[in-house]
Amino acid sequence: MEANGLAAAMKRIQDQKALEYGIKSAIQFVSALGRVASGINSLINLTKIWKNENLSTGEKILQTITNLTMAIPMLATGLMSVFSGIPKIITGITASIIANFTTLEAEDAALVMANITVAESFKLIGTVIGPLLPIIIPVAAAIGAVVAISVSLYKAWNSASVAA
């Protein structure tokens, strides 16, 4: 009886660690995407600097240098974090699947996680998500359509307000 209680406690600890790892990896990934977006936004602002006729050439050069000194490190660290974060997220999802959809003991689940590859993680994720694809794909398409329509309406509204 004590062995079952200990095994159940170990399983709960393993489940919680898998969830914490997945959440932490997802937060780090989203943070990296934010840095990449900020870096791209800074690069886009370069065109606005050079189109601004109220600035002298010296001010434009100074703002360009300032902008690049912020944009390049943001892009570099963001992209490195994004590319290193993808396997962590895949592993986190796999850990959650192993913890929640299998009956492995905590030690066995830890052994599987230590030796699983990204390709095997994709297979496992596909096994779990595969039956849900007939639901996920139409929902994703509907969300994409709503976003596309919203962007089109915003651009039409914006161009109409500029013309007025």
Secondary structure as UniProt FT lines:
FT   HELIX           2..51
FT   TURN            53..54
FT   HELIX           57..101
FT   HELIX           106..115
FT   HELIX           118..129
FT   HELIX           130..132
FT   HELIX           133..163
//
